[in-house]
C-alpha cells in the first residue's frame, strides 16, 4: 500500500502542476518527494526445473540362453551353451524445464526517481528564482503592445529604449537560472543568407537586442527635436566600422580571388604570345620545305598521280589557313594591357567596400526620416549602389579579351579540321591501293610532307590553340564574365525564445517479457520518467542581420 500511495502522490503532483498558475506553483515548491522503499526490477530469467521419469535405453537389460556347435576331434557333434544380451529401457528420474523463473533485483525507489529526474531537488531549487521572480514579470511584459514593436524592430522611440533595458534584464535572469535562449538563426542562414544558387552573401554586423537599444538611444532624442549629434556619430561610426569590416572580409576574399585570376590570365596571355611566336618561326619555312619535297617527285605543280596532287593541295590549304594566325602575337600585346585595368578597377571595389561615409550622412538620414527602423541601416552602406557600377566597368574592360578568344578560339576549328585531314588514314589507304599505281618514291614524299606539317605546323598550332583554351578556362571562372549581375539587399530577422518548464517525476507501468526453453513469462514494474511543466514558450525580441547578396546570372 505504501508503494501504491507513493505512485498516486507522484501522479497527483503532476496533475496539480499542469492546472495551477505560476503563483500557485511557486507556493507549492516546498519539499521534495521522499521515497525510501525498494522495489523489484526484472533483470533476467531462467528455466524452472522439475523432476520427471524418462525412459533410459539399456544395451543388456536381459540375457537369453542358446546352444551352439562346439565340436572336438573326439566329439564332432558336441553342443555348448551360450548367453546373449537383449536391449531394453528402464525408468530414470531427471530434472527438466517445467516453467520460467524471473530473476529480479532490489532497487532503491529514491534512486530511480533521481536518475529519471536528473537530481530533481537540486534542479527545482536552481530554477525557483527564475520561475518565481523573473517569469511572472516576463508574462506581464508579453501583453504589452510596445513589446511587439520591439520584437519586430519597427520602433526606435525613447519608450523602446526603456523596454529593451527591461528585456535585457529579464533575459539575463532566466539564463542565469538555467533557461537557455533558443533561436532559428540556422534556418534563416540557410534561407535568404545561403550561398545556394550561386549567391555571394555579405552580412553587416548583427543587430542584437543590445545594439538595438543603443540605436534607439542614439536616435530617439531626434524625434523630440533634441538630436545628440555626438551620440549619433559615435553609434554609426562604431556600427558601420564593424559592419564594413565583416562585409569587407568576405568581399575582399572574393575580389582578391578575381585579382589572382587576372594574374593567371596574364600568364596565359603571355603563353599564347610565346606559342604564336614559335608558330610564326616554324611556319615561315614550311612552304619552301614542301616545295622542295614535291619538286623531287613532281614536275612543277603537276604530279604523276592525282592522289598525290590532291594531297599537296590539301596541305597547301591547311598551311594557308594556319598562316592567318600569325597576327595572334600582335593581338596578345594589345589585350595584355587590359589586365592592369581590371586590377585597378577591382582594387577600387575593395576601397568602396571598406569606406565609411562622413558622420553628416548619418545625421541627414535621421533628420529626413529615412532612418526610423532597424532595416533602414542599409541606407548607410554605399557598397549597395556602387558595387553594380564597378562590376559593369569590369565587364566592359574584359570585353577585349573575350573578343580575342572568340576570334581566335572559335576560328581555330576550321584550321584544326584541315590539319586532321592531312593526317587522315584515308591517304595511306589510297597510296597503298595497287590500283592507284603509286610508286614507293611518291609514298615516301607524302610521308615526308606529313612529317614537316606535323612538326612545323600542327604541333606549334596546337600549342597556340591550347593556350587560348587555357585562357578561356581561366576567364570562365570570373563570374562577371558570364552574365548579368543580380543584387539584393535586405534584413533577415530570426526568432528567439526560451522554453520555461519544470521537471516533475511521473510513472507508468511497464511489463518485461521473457522466454526460456519455450516457456514465457512477464513481470510488471514501475518506470519513472521526467515530465515537464508546460513547456511554456517565451518569445524574445528578434535579432536582425542586414545583408547584401549578389550573383551573376
C-alpha positions as CSV (number, residue, x, y, z in Angstrom):
1,X,0.0,0.0,0.0
2,X,2.9,2.3,0.7
3,X,4.1,1.7,-2.8
4,X,0.7,2.5,-4.4
5,X,0.2,5.6,-2.4
6,X,3.6,6.9,-3.4
7,X,2.7,6.4,-7.1
8,X,-0.6,8.2,-6.5
9,X,1.3,11.1,-4.9
10,X,3.5,11.4,-7.9
11,X,0.6,11.4,-10.4
12,X,-1.4,13.9,-8.3
13,X,1.6,16.3,-8.1
14,X,1.8,16.2,-11.9
15,X,-1.8,17.0,-12.3
16,X,-1.8,19.9,-9.9
17,X,1.2,21.5,-11.7
18,X,-0.5,21.3,-15.0
19,X,-3.5,23.2,-13.8
20,X,-2.2,25.7,-11.4
21,X,-0.9,29.3,-12.1
22,X,2.7,30.2,-11.7
23,X,2.0,31.8,-8.3
24,X,0.4,28.5,-7.1
25,X,3.4,26.6,-8.4
26,X,5.8,28.8,-6.6
27,X,3.8,28.4,-3.4
28,X,3.9,24.6,-3.8
29,X,7.6,24.3,-4.3
30,X,8.2,23.3,-0.7
31,X,9.6,19.8,-0.2
32,X,10.8,17.0,-2.4
33,X,9.3,13.6,-2.9
34,X,10.6,11.4,0.0
35,X,11.0,7.8,-1.0
36,X,12.7,5.0,0.9
37,X,11.0,1.9,-0.3
38,X,12.9,-0.6,-2.5
39,X,11.1,-2.3,-5.4
40,X,11.9,-5.4,-7.5
41,X,13.1,-4.8,-11.1
42,X,13.4,-7.8,-13.5
43,X,16.9,-8.3,-14.8
44,X,16.8,-11.8,-16.5
45,X,15.0,-15.2,-16.5
46,X,15.9,-18.8,-16.2
47,X,14.1,-22.1,-16.6
48,X,12.3,-23.6,-13.7
49,X,13.4,-27.3,-13.3
50,X,11.1,-30.2,-12.2
51,X,11.9,-34.0,-11.7
52,X,10.5,-36.3,-14.4
53,X,10.6,-40.0,-15.1
54,X,12.1,-40.6,-18.5
55,X,12.9,-43.9,-20.3
56,X,16.6,-44.8,-20.4
57,X,18.0,-47.2,-23.1
58,X,19.9,-50.2,-21.7
59,X,22.1,-52.4,-24.0
60,X,21.7,-55.6,-21.9
61,X,18.5,-55.4,-19.9
62,X,18.0,-59.3,-20.0
63,X,20.0,-62.4,-21.2
64,X,18.9,-65.2,-23.4
65,X,20.4,-68.8,-23.4
66,X,21.2,-70.5,-26.6
67,X,23.2,-73.6,-27.8
68,X,25.8,-73.6,-30.5
69,X,28.1,-76.2,-32.0
70,X,31.5,-76.6,-30.4
71,X,32.9,-79.9,-31.9
72,X,36.1,-81.7,-30.9
73,X,38.1,-84.5,-32.6
74,X,36.6,-86.9,-30.3
75,X,33.1,-85.5,-30.2
76,X,32.4,-83.9,-33.5
77,X,28.7,-83.5,-32.6
78,X,29.3,-81.6,-29.4
79,X,27.0,-78.6,-28.5
80,X,27.8,-75.9,-25.9
81,X,25.6,-73.4,-24.0
82,X,25.9,-69.6,-24.7
83,X,24.2,-66.3,-23.5
84,X,23.3,-63.2,-25.4
85,X,22.0,-59.7,-24.2
86,X,18.6,-58.4,-25.0
87,X,18.4,-54.5,-25.1
88,X,15.5,-52.5,-23.5
89,X,14.6,-49.4,-21.4
90,X,14.2,-48.6,-17.8
91,X,12.8,-45.5,-16.0
92,X,15.1,-42.8,-14.7
93,X,14.4,-39.5,-12.7
94,X,15.9,-36.3,-14.3
95,X,15.3,-32.6,-13.9
96,X,13.6,-31.0,-16.9
97,X,12.3,-27.4,-17.6
98,X,8.8,-27.1,-16.5
99,X,8.3,-23.3,-16.4
100,X,10.1,-20.0,-16.2
101,X,11.6,-18.2,-13.2
102,X,12.0,-14.4,-13.5
103,X,15.1,-13.1,-11.6
104,X,14.8,-9.6,-10.0
105,X,16.9,-7.2,-8.1
106,X,16.0,-4.7,-5.4
107,X,16.3,-1.1,-6.5
108,X,16.1,2.0,-4.3
109,X,13.0,3.9,-5.3
110,X,14.5,7.2,-4.5
111,X,17.5,6.5,-6.7
112,X,15.2,5.6,-9.6
113,X,13.4,9.0,-9.3
114,X,16.6,11.0,-9.0
115,X,18.1,9.1,-12.0
116,X,15.0,9.8,-14.1
117,X,14.7,13.5,-13.0
118,X,18.4,14.4,-13.2
119,X,18.6,15.3,-9.5
120,X,15.1,16.7,-9.0
121,X,15.7,18.6,-5.8
122,X,18.7,20.5,-7.0
123,X,17.1,21.4,-10.3
124,X,14.0,22.8,-8.7
125,X,16.0,24.8,-6.2
126,X,18.2,26.2,-9.0
127,X,15.2,27.3,-11.1
128,X,13.0,28.5,-8.4
129,X,14.4,32.0,-8.6
130,X,13.6,32.4,-12.3
131,X,10.2,30.6,-12.0
132,X,9.0,32.7,-9.1
133,X,10.7,36.0,-9.7
134,X,11.6,36.7,-13.4
135,X,9.0,34.5,-15.1
136,X,5.9,36.4,-13.7
137,X,7.4,39.7,-14.9
138,X,8.1,38.2,-18.4
139,X,4.5,37.1,-18.7
140,X,3.3,40.6,-17.8
141,X,5.7,42.1,-20.4
142,X,4.4,39.9,-23.2
143,X,1.0,41.5,-23.0
144,X,2.5,45.0,-23.7
145,X,1.8,46.3,-27.2
146,X,5.2,48.0,-27.2
147,X,6.9,44.7,-26.7
148,X,5.5,43.5,-30.1
149,X,7.1,46.5,-31.9
150,X,10.4,45.8,-30.2
151,X,10.1,42.1,-31.2
152,X,10.0,43.1,-34.9
153,X,12.4,46.1,-34.8
154,X,9.9,48.6,-36.2
155,X,10.2,51.2,-33.4
156,X,13.1,53.4,-32.4
157,X,11.4,55.7,-29.9
158,X,12.6,56.5,-26.3
159,X,10.0,54.1,-24.9
160,X,11.6,51.3,-26.9
161,X,14.9,52.1,-25.3
162,X,13.4,51.6,-21.8
163,X,11.6,48.5,-22.8
164,X,14.8,47.0,-24.2
165,X,16.7,47.6,-21.0
166,X,14.0,45.6,-19.1
167,X,14.1,42.8,-21.7
168,X,17.9,42.5,-21.3
169,X,17.5,42.3,-17.5
170,X,14.8,39.6,-17.7
171,X,16.7,37.6,-20.3
172,X,19.8,37.5,-18.0
173,X,17.7,36.4,-15.1
174,X,16.2,33.4,-16.9
175,X,19.6,32.5,-18.5
176,X,21.3,32.7,-15.1
177,X,18.7,30.3,-13.7
178,X,19.1,27.6,-16.4
179,X,16.6,28.6,-19.0
180,X,18.6,29.0,-22.3
181,X,17.6,31.1,-25.2
182,X,17.0,29.2,-28.4
183,X,16.6,30.6,-31.9
184,X,16.1,29.7,-35.6
185,X,19.2,31.5,-36.8
186,X,20.5,28.4,-38.6
187,X,17.2,28.2,-40.5
188,X,17.5,31.9,-41.6
189,X,21.1,31.4,-42.6
190,X,20.1,28.5,-44.7
191,X,17.4,30.7,-46.4
192,X,18.0,34.2,-47.6
193,X,21.6,34.2,-46.3
194,X,22.5,31.0,-48.0
195,X,25.0,31.0,-50.9
196,X,22.9,28.4,-52.6
197,X,22.0,29.3,-56.2
198,X,25.4,31.0,-56.8
199,X,24.8,33.9,-54.4
200,X,27.7,35.7,-52.7
201,X,26.3,36.9,-49.3
202,X,27.8,39.8,-47.4
203,X,26.4,40.4,-43.9
204,X,26.7,43.5,-41.8
205,X,27.0,43.5,-38.0
206,X,24.1,41.7,-36.5
207,X,21.6,44.0,-34.7
208,X,21.2,42.1,-31.4
209,X,19.0,43.4,-28.6
210,X,21.8,45.4,-27.1
211,X,22.7,47.0,-30.4
212,X,19.0,47.7,-31.0
213,X,18.9,49.5,-27.6
214,X,22.0,51.6,-28.5
215,X,20.4,52.5,-31.8
216,X,17.2,53.6,-30.2
217,X,19.0,55.6,-27.5
218,X,21.1,57.4,-30.2
219,X,18.1,58.3,-32.5
220,X,15.2,58.8,-30.2
221,X,16.1,62.3,-29.0
222,X,15.8,63.5,-32.6
223,X,12.1,62.6,-32.5
224,X,11.5,65.4,-30.0
225,X,13.9,67.9,-31.6
226,X,16.9,67.3,-29.4
227,X,19.4,65.4,-31.5
228,X,22.6,64.4,-29.8
229,X,25.0,64.6,-32.8
230,X,27.9,63.2,-30.9
231,X,25.9,60.2,-29.8
232,X,24.7,59.6,-33.3
233,X,28.1,59.9,-34.8
234,X,29.5,57.6,-32.2
235,X,27.0,54.9,-32.7
236,X,27.0,54.8,-36.5
237,X,30.8,55.1,-36.8
238,X,31.2,52.1,-34.5
239,X,28.4,50.1,-36.0
240,X,29.4,50.7,-39.6
241,X,33.1,50.2,-38.9
242,X,32.2,46.7,-37.6
243,X,29.8,46.1,-40.4
244,X,32.2,47.2,-43.1
245,X,34.9,45.0,-41.6
246,X,32.6,42.0,-41.7
247,X,31.4,42.7,-45.2
248,X,34.9,43.7,-46.5
249,X,36.4,40.5,-45.2
250,X,34.1,38.4,-47.4
251,X,34.2,40.8,-50.3
252,X,37.9,41.1,-50.2
253,X,38.3,37.4,-50.3
254,X,36.1,37.3,-53.5
255,X,37.8,40.3,-55.1
256,X,41.3,39.1,-54.3
257,X,40.3,35.8,-55.9
258,X,39.5,37.8,-59.0
259,X,42.9,39.5,-58.9
260,X,44.5,36.1,-58.7
261,X,42.5,35.1,-61.8
262,X,43.8,38.3,-63.6
263,X,47.3,37.3,-62.8
264,X,46.7,33.8,-64.0
265,X,45.1,35.2,-67.2
266,X,48.1,37.4,-67.7
267,X,50.4,34.4,-67.7
268,X,48.1,32.6,-70.1
269,X,48.2,35.6,-72.5
270,X,52.0,35.6,-72.3
271,X,51.9,31.9,-73.1
272,X,49.7,32.5,-76.1
273,X,52.1,35.1,-77.4
274,X,55.1,32.8,-77.0
275,X,53.3,30.0,-78.7
276,X,52.3,32.3,-81.5
277,X,55.9,33.5,-81.9
278,X,57.0,29.9,-82.1
279,X,54.3,29.1,-84.7
280,X,55.5,32.0,-86.9
281,X,59.1,30.9,-86.7
282,X,58.2,27.4,-87.8
283,X,55.5,28.0,-90.4
284,X,57.5,30.5,-92.5
285,X,59.8,27.7,-93.6
286,X,57.0,25.2,-94.4
287,X,56.1,26.3,-98.0
288,X,59.7,26.0,-99.1
289,X,60.2,22.6,-97.5
290,X,57.0,21.3,-99.1
291,X,58.0,22.8,-102.5
292,X,61.4,21.1,-102.2
293,X,60.0,17.7,-101.4
294,X,57.3,18.0,-104.1
295,X,59.9,19.1,-106.6
296,X,61.7,15.8,-106.3
297,X,58.6,13.8,-107.5
298,X,56.5,16.3,-109.4
299,X,57.1,18.5,-112.4
300,X,56.1,22.0,-111.4
301,X,52.7,21.8,-109.9
302,X,51.8,18.6,-111.8
303,X,52.4,15.3,-110.1
304,X,52.3,11.9,-111.9
305,X,49.5,10.7,-109.6
306,X,46.1,12.6,-109.0
307,X,46.0,11.3,-105.4
308,X,49.4,12.9,-104.6
309,X,48.2,16.1,-106.3
310,X,45.1,16.2,-104.1
311,X,47.2,15.6,-101.0
312,X,49.5,18.5,-101.8
313,X,46.5,20.8,-102.4
314,X,45.0,19.8,-99.0
315,X,48.4,20.5,-97.3
316,X,48.6,23.9,-99.0
317,X,45.0,24.8,-97.9
318,X,45.8,23.8,-94.3
319,X,49.0,25.7,-94.1
320,X,47.5,28.8,-95.6
321,X,44.6,28.7,-93.1
322,X,47.1,28.4,-90.2
323,X,49.1,31.3,-91.5
324,X,46.2,33.6,-90.8
325,X,47.0,33.1,-87.1
326,X,50.4,34.7,-87.4
327,X,48.9,38.0,-86.1
328,X,48.0,36.4,-82.8
329,X,51.3,37.6,-81.3
330,X,50.4,41.2,-82.0
331,X,46.9,40.8,-80.6
332,X,48.2,39.4,-77.3
333,X,50.3,42.6,-76.8
334,X,47.0,44.6,-77.1
335,X,44.9,42.5,-74.6
336,X,47.8,42.2,-72.2
337,X,47.3,45.9,-71.4
338,X,43.8,45.1,-70.3
339,X,44.9,43.2,-67.2
340,X,46.2,46.3,-65.2
341,X,42.8,48.0,-65.9
342,X,41.0,45.0,-64.4
343,X,43.3,45.0,-61.3
344,X,42.8,48.8,-60.8
345,X,39.0,48.5,-61.1
346,X,38.9,45.6,-58.6
347,X,41.1,47.4,-56.1
348,X,38.7,50.4,-56.3
349,X,35.9,48.0,-55.5
350,X,37.7,46.9,-52.4
351,X,38.2,50.5,-51.4
352,X,34.4,51.2,-51.7
353,X,33.7,48.1,-49.6
354,X,35.9,49.4,-46.8
355,X,34.9,53.1,-46.9
356,X,32.6,54.7,-44.3
357,X,30.5,57.8,-45.1
358,X,31.0,61.0,-43.3
359,X,29.2,61.4,-40.0
360,X,26.9,64.1,-41.5
361,X,25.5,61.5,-43.8
362,X,24.0,59.6,-40.9
363,X,22.6,62.7,-39.3
364,X,20.9,63.6,-42.6
365,X,19.3,60.1,-42.8
366,X,17.7,60.6,-39.4
367,X,16.5,64.2,-40.0
368,X,15.0,63.3,-43.3
369,X,13.0,60.4,-41.9
370,X,15.0,57.7,-43.8
371,X,16.0,56.0,-40.6
372,X,13.1,55.0,-38.4
373,X,13.5,51.3,-38.1
374,X,16.3,48.7,-37.9
375,X,16.1,47.8,-41.6
376,X,16.9,51.4,-42.6
377,X,20.5,50.9,-41.6
378,X,21.1,49.6,-45.1
379,X,20.8,53.2,-46.3
380,X,24.2,53.9,-44.9
381,X,26.1,51.2,-46.7
382,X,27.3,52.7,-50.0
383,X,28.5,49.5,-51.5
384,X,24.9,48.6,-52.2
385,X,24.7,51.2,-55.0
386,X,28.4,51.4,-56.0
387,X,29.2,47.7,-56.4
388,X,26.9,47.1,-59.5
389,X,28.5,50.2,-61.3
390,X,32.0,48.9,-60.7
391,X,31.1,45.4,-62.0
392,X,29.8,47.0,-65.1
393,X,33.1,48.7,-65.7
394,X,34.9,45.3,-65.2
395,X,32.6,43.7,-67.8
396,X,33.4,46.5,-70.3
397,X,37.2,46.2,-69.7
398,X,37.3,42.5,-70.1
399,X,35.4,42.5,-73.4
400,X,38.6,42.9,-75.5
401,X,40.0,39.7,-74.1
402,X,36.6,37.9,-74.7
403,X,36.6,39.2,-78.3
404,X,40.2,37.9,-78.8
405,X,39.1,34.4,-77.6
406,X,36.0,34.4,-79.7
407,X,38.0,35.4,-82.8
408,X,41.0,33.1,-82.5
409,X,39.5,30.3,-80.3
410,X,36.4,29.7,-82.5
411,X,38.4,30.4,-85.7
412,X,40.8,27.6,-84.9
413,X,38.3,24.9,-85.6
414,X,38.5,25.0,-89.4
415,X,42.3,25.0,-89.3
416,X,42.3,22.1,-86.9
417,X,39.9,20.2,-89.2
418,X,42.1,20.8,-92.2
419,X,45.2,19.6,-90.4
420,X,43.3,16.5,-89.3
421,X,42.5,15.8,-93.0
422,X,46.2,16.0,-93.8
423,X,46.8,13.1,-91.4
424,X,43.7,11.2,-92.4
425,X,44.2,7.4,-92.6
426,X,42.4,7.6,-96.0
427,X,45.6,8.9,-97.6
428,X,47.6,5.8,-96.5
429,X,44.8,3.5,-97.8
430,X,44.7,5.3,-101.1
431,X,48.5,5.4,-101.5
432,X,48.8,1.7,-100.8
433,X,46.0,0.7,-103.2
434,X,47.6,-1.3,-106.1
435,X,45.0,0.1,-108.5
436,X,46.4,3.6,-107.8
437,X,49.8,2.5,-109.2
438,X,51.7,4.9,-106.8
439,X,55.4,4.4,-106.6
440,X,57.3,4.0,-103.4
441,X,59.1,7.3,-104.1
442,X,55.7,9.1,-104.2
443,X,54.6,7.4,-101.0
444,X,57.8,8.4,-99.2
445,X,57.3,12.0,-100.4
446,X,53.8,12.1,-98.9
447,X,55.1,10.8,-95.6
448,X,57.9,13.3,-95.5
449,X,55.5,16.2,-96.2
450,X,53.2,14.9,-93.4
451,X,56.2,14.9,-91.0
452,X,57.0,18.5,-91.9
453,X,53.4,19.6,-91.3
454,X,53.3,17.7,-88.0
455,X,56.5,19.3,-86.6
456,X,56.3,22.8,-88.1
457,X,52.5,23.4,-88.3
458,X,50.3,21.0,-86.3
459,X,52.3,20.9,-83.1
460,X,53.0,24.7,-82.9
461,X,49.4,25.4,-83.8
462,X,48.1,23.1,-81.1
463,X,50.3,25.0,-78.6
464,X,48.6,28.2,-79.7
465,X,45.0,26.9,-79.6
466,X,45.7,25.0,-76.3
467,X,47.0,28.2,-74.7
468,X,43.9,30.1,-76.0
469,X,41.6,27.4,-74.5
470,X,43.6,27.7,-71.2
471,X,42.9,31.4,-71.1
472,X,39.2,30.9,-71.8
473,X,39.1,28.4,-69.0
474,X,40.6,30.9,-66.6
475,X,38.3,33.7,-67.6
476,X,35.3,31.4,-67.3
477,X,36.0,31.4,-63.5
478,X,35.2,35.1,-63.4
479,X,31.5,35.4,-62.6
480,X,31.1,38.9,-64.1
481,X,32.2,37.5,-67.5
482,X,29.3,35.0,-67.6
483,X,26.2,37.1,-67.1
484,X,24.1,39.9,-65.7
485,X,24.5,41.0,-62.1
486,X,21.7,40.4,-59.6
487,X,21.9,42.3,-56.3
488,X,19.5,42.0,-53.3
489,X,19.8,43.9,-50.0
490,X,17.6,43.4,-47.1
491,X,17.4,42.5,-43.4
492,X,16.8,38.9,-42.3
493,X,15.3,38.5,-38.8
494,X,15.4,35.4,-36.7
495,X,13.2,34.4,-33.8
496,X,14.4,33.9,-30.3
497,X,12.6,32.2,-27.4
498,X,13.1,30.5,-24.1
499,X,11.2,27.4,-23.1
500,X,10.2,27.6,-19.5
501,X,9.5,24.3,-17.9
502,X,9.9,22.3,-14.6
503,X,10.7,18.7,-14.4
504,X,8.4,16.5,-12.3
505,X,8.6,12.8,-11.5
506,X,6.0,10.7,-13.4
507,X,5.5,7.0,-13.5
508,X,4.0,4.4,-15.8
509,X,3.6,0.7,-15.6
510,X,6.0,-1.3,-17.7
511,X,5.9,-5.0,-18.5
512,X,9.1,-7.0,-19.2
513,X,8.6,-10.2,-21.3
514,X,10.9,-13.2,-21.1
515,X,11.1,-16.6,-22.9
516,X,13.2,-19.5,-21.8
517,X,13.1,-23.1,-23.2
518,X,9.7,-22.4,-24.8
519,X,8.2,-21.1,-21.6
520,X,7.0,-17.4,-21.5
521,X,6.6,-15.1,-18.6
522,X,6.2,-11.4,-17.8
523,X,6.8,-9.1,-14.9
524,X,5.2,-5.7,-14.2
525,X,7.2,-3.0,-12.6
526,X,7.1,0.8,-12.4
527,X,9.1,3.0,-14.7
528,X,9.9,6.6,-13.8
529,X,10.3,9.4,-16.3
530,X,10.7,13.2,-16.3
531,X,7.6,15.1,-17.3
532,X,7.7,18.8,-17.8
533,X,5.6,21.7,-16.6
534,X,4.4,23.3,-19.8
535,X,6.5,23.7,-21.7
536,X,5.7,27.5,-21.8
537,X,7.4,29.3,-24.7
538,X,8.5,32.9,-24.0
539,X,9.3,35.0,-27.1
540,X,12.2,37.4,-27.1
541,X,12.8,40.3,-29.5
542,X,14.2,39.2,-32.8
543,X,17.8,39.7,-33.9
544,X,18.4,41.3,-37.3
545,X,21.0,40.6,-39.9
546,X,21.4,43.3,-42.6
547,X,22.9,41.8,-45.7
548,X,23.8,42.3,-49.4
549,X,24.0,39.4,-51.8
550,X,24.8,39.3,-55.4
551,X,25.2,36.7,-58.2
552,X,25.8,36.7,-61.9
553,X,23.0,35.1,-63.8
